[in-house]
Amino acid sequence: MTRPEDDDSDFEGLHPPGLHFYGRRKGRKLRTTMQGLLDGQLPLLRYDPARAPAVQFDLQPDDIFLEIGFGGGENLAALAAARPDAGFIGAEPFINGVASLLRHIETRGLSNIRIWDDDVRLILAGMPEASLAGAYVLFPDPWPKRRHAARRILAPAVLDELARLIRPDGSLVLASDHPVAKSWLLRAACSHPDFRWTARRPTDWRERPQALVPTRYMKKAERESRIPNWFLFERRRTDPAS
Ligand SMILES: C[S@@+](CC[C@H](N)C(=O)[O-])C[C@H]1O[C@@H](n2cnc3c(N)ncnc32)[C@H](O)[C@@H]1O
């Protein structure tokens, strides 16, 4: 019998050989207004991997942040609204989520978000070293089964890229509500020589950082009695004294 977690029927492969995206690209049929946002706004706001990140924003920002898998875009919109001087790049291959972010951008009048509507791994290598002030990986798909471990987004290669891209003293914010995912996220980042977990007391991982908002995904987890945790890492300086 096929269990839901074993059913890969709506999972699609990605173009380059060896790089496979295991999530959903499409959900329910989009309403006309949402499709209109995708058709009209996405081409204007799409991140261009061939150009330096900083020149893609109206005001060249000193600080650029990346969110990997922004879901419905609630956090990306909140972060961008709180830091109009900074630039935000969001990567999300699920087109319904992209449409949702475009609605937040329109409603809040945001001009500092660029969107990569595909697998984040396709743009990391092309971004310049130390070009990010921080990155967010919030509630990634948990892939709790051992045989699916290779599907987890924070694979060593991705973490190495994030270590290259996040400037010294920059931040890496991780979150999860799934016990297995919490442990693989923590293990991956804690064992990486370039990242330092900043937690000093349990409230540091139990309380949502102020800049973040509860997303639809997070609220569902709480309704289902799963406990969310947040893990804040700092990109170490390379000098041995740090
Ligand atoms: C469980 S959802 C969480 C969404 C959101 N971060 C939140 O907290 O509500 C995980 C998201 O990661 C996205 N995702 C998975 N693999 C990805 C990849 N390789 N690049 C970019 N996004 C990815 C999925 O499409 C999905 O929307």
Ligand as a Chemical Component Dictionary entry (heavy atoms), coordinates in Angstrom:
data_LIG
# 
_chem_comp.id                   LIG 
_chem_comp.type                 NON-POLYMER 
_chem_comp.pdbx_formal_charge   0 
_chem_comp.three_letter_code    LIG 
# 
loop_
_chem_comp_atom.comp_id 
_chem_comp_atom.atom_id 
_chem_comp_atom.alt_atom_id 
_chem_comp_atom.type_symbol 
_chem_comp_atom.charge 
_chem_comp_atom.model_Cartn_x 
_chem_comp_atom.model_Cartn_y 
_chem_comp_atom.model_Cartn_z 
_chem_comp_atom.pdbx_ordinal 
LIG C1  C1  C 0  7.153  23.368 4.751  1  
LIG S1  S1  S 1  7.257  24.693 3.652  2  
LIG C2  C2  C 0  7.580  26.095 4.716  3  
LIG C3  C3  C 0  7.278  27.404 4.068  4  
LIG C4  C4  C 0  7.655  28.665 4.852  5  
LIG N1  N1  N 0  9.087  28.767 5.052  6  
LIG C5  C5  C 0  6.940  28.763 6.172  7  
LIG O1  O1  O 0  7.597  28.746 7.205  8  
LIG O2  O2  O -1 5.716  28.875 6.159  9  
LIG C6  C6  C 0  8.844  24.443 2.858  10 
LIG C7  C7  C 0  8.987  25.220 1.562  11 
LIG O3  O3  O 0  10.297 25.050 1.038  12 
LIG C8  C8  C 0  10.188 25.052 -0.376 13 
LIG N2  N2  N 0  11.381 24.391 -0.936 14 
LIG C9  C9  C 0  11.697 23.068 -0.897 15 
LIG N3  N3  N 0  12.839 22.822 -1.540 16 
LIG C10 C10 C 0  13.281 24.022 -2.011 17 
LIG C11 C11 C 0  14.402 24.417 -2.789 18 
LIG N4  N4  N 0  15.308 23.522 -3.200 19 
LIG N5  N5  N 0  14.539 25.732 -3.099 20 
LIG C12 C12 C 0  13.624 26.636 -2.671 21 
LIG N6  N6  N 0  12.542 26.322 -1.935 22 
LIG C13 C13 C 0  12.360 25.031 -1.618 23 
LIG C14 C14 C 0  8.905  24.277 -0.639 24 
LIG O4  O4  O 0  8.381  24.536 -1.935 25 
LIG C15 C15 C 0  8.014  24.782 0.483  26 
LIG O5  O5  O 0  7.218  25.872 0.094  27 
# 
loop_
_chem_comp_bond.comp_id 
_chem_comp_bond.atom_id_1 
_chem_comp_bond.atom_id_2 
_chem_comp_bond.value_order 
_chem_comp_bond.pdbx_ordinal 
LIG C1  S1  SING 1  
LIG S1  C2  SING 2  
LIG S1  C6  SING 3  
LIG C2  C3  SING 4  
LIG C3  C4  SING 5  
LIG C4  N1  SING 6  
LIG C4  C5  SING 7  
LIG C5  O1  DOUB 8  
LIG C5  O2  SING 9  
LIG C6  C7  SING 10 
LIG C7  O3  SING 11 
LIG C7  C15 SING 12 
LIG O3  C8  SING 13 
LIG C8  N2  SING 14 
LIG C8  C14 SING 15 
LIG N2  C9  SING 16 
LIG N2  C13 SING 17 
LIG C9  N3  DOUB 18 
LIG N3  C10 SING 19 
LIG C10 C11 SING 20 
LIG C10 C13 DOUB 21 
LIG C11 N4  SING 22 
LIG C11 N5  DOUB 23 
LIG N5  C12 SING 24 
LIG C12 N6  DOUB 25 
LIG N6  C13 SING 26 
LIG C14 O4  SING 27 
LIG C14 C15 SING 28 
LIG C15 O5  SING 29 
# 
